[in-house]
Amino acid sequence: MMTSAQRLEQARSLTQLVREMAHEIILPRYLRATRERKADGSVLTEADLASQAALVARLPGLIPAPVLGEEMSAEEQGRVWHQGTHGLWVIDPIDGTTNFANGIPFFGVAVAYLVGHKTQLGVVYNPVTDEAFYAGRGAGAWLNDVPLPLRSPTTQLRDAVAGVDFKRISHHLGDELAVRPPYYSQRNFGSSALEWCYVAAGRLDVYIHGGQMLWDYAAGRLILEEAGGSYSSLGGTPLTAGPAIKRSVIAAASPALFEQWRTWLHAHA
């Protein structure tokens, strides 16, 4: 059985690997990458593919396990998912590709190591700001070696700053949030993985997103959990899903705030 100190050391080793890859592969392509469209209409750049290839090659050197990446085909994702029962890397090579392609400095590399579909290690790294959020199960959550959260969250939902992705929630709930918001103010940054970390850091107090894939939340959920926050799907179920399933997400920086947020959402959804 691995100790929390050993998990923290692994998380820091993973952070260094991700940081080195991002500076070698991603930053030289920033402000130079050409934007393309995938079959589903989402944005792709050559930097996404280069980042994924580098991580697929390097991560098994840290922990031998198959690697499941966002930019793989659905067939390949399904095959790797079934191979990774006893250990699996899950990666988003660039989360926030539209930001990356447009020169908006809010995007990150998200890497998680899962055992039995439960995240054990998580790293989300923004190479422009050099902010590395990371966690090991039972070992706490950190931002560049500073423990999270950076600030205590508000205790009242009415005072909260919320992360809300309006385009992926129902029109009814979106209207309720826009017209009668239960919080003080709202933000949306365009990178799900980093938004999880902003809740963990206390930069956001509560969060809702209507449709995330495994690679969007695999790292961030552990970082938030280890920082003392709470999360679930909008329906209240755990975030345990295969790579082909989108899940709604609600989260808060503290359990008490999460209860207020969940209660309001269930009453208005």
Legacy VTK file of the C-alpha trace (Angstrom):
# vtk DataFile Version 3.0
C-alpha trace
ASCII
DATASET POLYDATA
POINTS 269 float
0.000 0.000 0.000
1.436 3.365 -1.060
1.695 6.054 1.620
0.382 9.597 1.185
3.967 10.870 1.142
4.775 8.526 -1.731
1.676 9.667 -3.638
2.695 13.284 -3.139
6.151 12.509 -4.495
4.583 10.801 -7.509
2.285 13.800 -8.055
5.277 16.128 -8.025
7.171 13.888 -10.457
4.122 13.893 -12.729
3.932 17.678 -12.479
7.547 17.996 -13.566
6.952 15.678 -16.525
3.912 17.684 -17.633
5.711 21.004 -17.164
8.704 19.883 -19.239
6.479 18.537 -22.013
4.396 21.714 -22.149
7.464 23.952 -22.407
8.964 21.722 -25.086
5.860 20.956 -27.155
3.044 23.425 -26.444
4.538 26.855 -25.731
6.608 26.990 -28.962
3.319 26.511 -30.864
1.341 29.074 -28.864
0.188 31.998 -31.045
1.344 30.019 -34.106
-1.031 27.042 -34.235
-3.606 26.780 -37.009
-7.121 25.987 -35.871
-8.975 23.075 -37.470
-12.357 21.432 -36.892
-12.955 17.875 -35.746
-15.916 15.817 -36.915
-17.947 16.861 -33.868
-17.304 20.540 -34.589
-14.848 21.120 -31.753
-11.485 22.790 -32.288
-8.213 20.934 -32.854
-4.651 22.114 -33.476
-1.407 20.349 -34.319
-0.266 21.205 -30.795
-3.030 19.005 -29.316
-1.789 16.022 -31.299
1.878 16.685 -30.511
1.128 17.070 -26.807
-0.897 13.857 -26.732
1.821 11.906 -28.570
4.468 13.118 -26.113
2.372 12.171 -23.080
1.496 8.742 -24.507
5.209 8.124 -24.944
6.372 9.450 -21.561
3.712 8.691 -18.947
4.222 4.886 -18.864
7.806 5.594 -17.809
6.422 7.063 -14.578
3.778 4.371 -13.957
3.384 1.551 -16.509
-0.231 1.808 -17.660
-2.163 2.450 -20.885
-2.918 6.068 -21.817
-6.370 7.289 -22.867
-6.318 10.623 -24.673
-9.052 12.997 -25.787
-7.787 13.108 -29.356
-7.910 9.319 -29.848
-10.711 7.782 -31.874
-13.740 6.504 -29.953
-12.737 2.944 -30.830
-9.230 3.415 -29.453
-10.552 5.117 -26.319
-12.876 2.178 -25.675
-10.067 -0.324 -26.137
-7.698 1.531 -23.789
-10.465 2.004 -21.209
-11.014 -1.753 -20.988
-7.251 -2.371 -20.815
-6.871 0.004 -17.879
-8.812 -1.847 -15.201
-5.807 -2.000 -12.879
-4.338 1.382 -13.806
-5.046 3.987 -16.476
-3.689 7.368 -17.530
-6.365 9.814 -18.728
-5.187 12.950 -20.515
-6.490 16.087 -22.150
-3.431 17.286 -24.096
-4.757 20.857 -24.265
-7.939 21.679 -22.375
-9.240 24.977 -23.700
-8.060 24.563 -27.288
-10.178 27.481 -28.524
-8.447 29.744 -26.003
-5.070 28.349 -27.070
-5.779 28.855 -30.775
-7.062 32.408 -30.231
-4.149 33.478 -28.037
-6.174 33.614 -24.807
-3.781 32.532 -22.020
-6.243 30.280 -20.203
-5.703 26.661 -21.180
-4.005 23.707 -19.600
-2.725 20.163 -19.805
-4.789 17.772 -17.674
-3.378 14.399 -16.620
-4.885 11.893 -14.194
-3.898 8.410 -13.072
-6.848 6.188 -12.214
-7.065 2.830 -10.465
-10.450 1.147 -10.557
-11.877 4.310 -12.149
-10.845 6.321 -9.049
-8.308 9.115 -9.510
-5.072 8.625 -7.549
-2.933 11.384 -9.097
-4.008 14.566 -10.844
-2.181 17.450 -12.499
-3.551 20.461 -14.377
-0.892 22.811 -15.727
-1.231 26.202 -17.425
2.105 26.748 -19.220
1.517 30.461 -19.877
1.088 31.347 -16.197
3.317 28.455 -15.024
0.609 27.417 -12.554
0.688 23.701 -11.749
-2.255 22.395 -9.731
-1.673 18.859 -8.484
-2.831 16.303 -5.929
-2.200 12.785 -4.714
-4.976 10.867 -3.003
-4.657 11.404 0.727
-1.725 13.787 0.217
-3.493 17.121 -0.240
-3.751 19.513 -3.172
-1.202 22.088 -4.191
-0.458 25.014 -6.501
3.260 25.235 -7.208
4.014 23.698 -3.778
1.577 26.006 -1.928
-1.242 24.027 -0.289
-4.806 24.588 -1.501
-7.113 26.329 -0.973
-5.411 29.716 -1.302
-8.340 31.438 0.405
-11.330 30.340 2.438
-14.534 30.184 0.383
-17.553 32.249 1.272
-19.993 30.638 3.675
-23.133 31.928 1.956
-24.251 31.151 -1.587
-25.492 34.726 -2.039
-21.885 35.932 -1.660
-20.363 33.314 -3.987
-18.514 33.798 -7.261
-19.766 31.059 -9.573
-18.278 29.324 -12.572
-21.180 28.721 -14.972
-21.087 27.278 -18.491
-24.459 28.485 -19.771
-24.293 26.856 -23.188
-24.270 23.320 -21.754
-27.147 23.552 -19.278
-30.884 23.549 -20.000
-32.527 26.753 -21.215
-34.807 26.725 -18.175
-31.959 26.470 -15.663
-29.905 28.964 -17.637
-32.770 31.445 -17.532
-33.175 30.954 -13.782
-29.465 31.537 -13.207
-29.386 34.583 -15.471
-32.554 36.278 -14.177
-32.549 35.232 -10.503
-28.962 34.191 -9.712
-28.460 32.878 -6.180
-24.826 34.005 -6.191
-23.017 37.346 -6.219
-21.233 37.099 -9.600
-20.527 34.652 -12.429
-17.529 33.719 -14.599
-16.781 31.316 -17.472
-13.197 30.862 -18.659
-13.312 28.164 -21.345
-11.182 25.441 -19.740
-13.060 22.895 -17.643
-9.935 21.396 -16.092
-8.649 24.771 -14.901
-12.099 25.783 -13.651
-12.098 22.743 -11.337
-8.759 23.968 -9.994
-10.065 27.485 -9.519
-12.772 26.091 -7.243
-10.108 24.090 -5.389
-8.013 27.244 -4.979
-10.954 29.330 -3.763
-10.892 31.588 -6.817
-14.384 30.316 -7.617
-16.788 29.342 -4.841
-19.262 27.200 -6.818
-19.346 25.651 -10.276
-21.745 24.082 -12.777
-21.106 22.539 -16.179
-23.706 20.609 -18.138
-21.547 18.154 -20.060
-17.990 17.063 -19.301
-16.062 14.069 -20.556
-13.789 11.888 -18.437
-10.628 13.824 -19.381
-12.311 17.117 -18.395
-12.858 16.111 -14.769
-10.546 13.165 -14.005
-7.706 15.321 -12.632
-9.727 18.250 -11.317
-12.083 16.207 -9.166
-9.174 14.852 -7.112
-7.558 18.273 -6.782
-10.863 19.718 -5.529
-11.523 16.777 -3.214
-8.058 17.009 -1.671
-8.523 20.772 -1.227
-11.658 20.118 0.841
-14.343 20.739 -1.778
-17.334 18.653 -2.842
-18.817 17.634 -6.188
-21.318 15.364 -7.934
-23.346 15.234 -11.110
-26.356 17.542 -11.293
-28.528 14.529 -10.535
-26.470 13.662 -7.476
-24.704 10.590 -8.850
-20.921 10.035 -8.595
-18.658 10.943 -11.515
-17.841 7.402 -12.631
-18.260 7.031 -16.370
-16.464 5.652 -19.378
-14.842 7.823 -22.033
-17.909 8.046 -24.266
-20.282 9.431 -21.619
-20.850 13.122 -20.907
-21.649 13.988 -17.313
-23.058 17.122 -15.747
-20.999 18.523 -12.892
-21.761 20.664 -9.867
-19.083 21.560 -7.332
-18.277 23.898 -4.489
-15.205 24.873 -2.516
-16.648 23.560 0.772
-19.202 20.874 1.745
-21.482 23.439 3.432
-21.528 25.665 0.353
-22.070 22.624 -1.838
-25.263 21.764 0.079
-26.628 25.275 -0.473
-25.704 25.186 -4.173
-27.153 21.718 -4.747
-30.372 22.573 -2.925
-30.902 25.681 -5.048
-30.118 23.865 -8.295
-32.457 20.957 -7.541
-35.245 23.411 -6.713
-34.784 25.310 -9.983
-33.674 22.652 -12.480
LINES 1 270
269 0 1 2 3 4 5 6 7 8 9 10 11 12 13 14 15 16 17 18 19 20 21 22 23 24 25 26 27 28 29 30 31 32 33 34 35 36 37 38 39 40 41 42 43 44 45 46 47 48 49 50 51 52 53 54 55 56 57 58 59 60 61 62 63 64 65 66 67 68 69 70 71 72 73 74 75 76 77 78 79 80 81 82 83 84 85 86 87 88 89 90 91 92 93 94 95 96 97 98 99 100 101 102 103 104 105 106 107 108 109 110 111 112 113 114 115 116 117 118 119 120 121 122 123 124 125 126 127 128 129 130 131 132 133 134 135 136 137 138 139 140 141 142 143 144 145 146 147 148 149 150 151 152 153 154 155 156 157 158 159 160 161 162 163 164 165 166 167 168 169 170 171 172 173 174 175 176 177 178 179 180 181 182 183 184 185 186 187 188 189 190 191 192 193 194 195 196 197 198 199 200 201 202 203 204 205 206 207 208 209 210 211 212 213 214 215 216 217 218 219 220 221 222 223 224 225 226 227 228 229 230 231 232 233 234 235 236 237 238 239 240 241 242 243 244 245 246 247 248 249 250 251 252 253 254 255 256 257 258 259 260 261 262 263 264 265 266 267 268
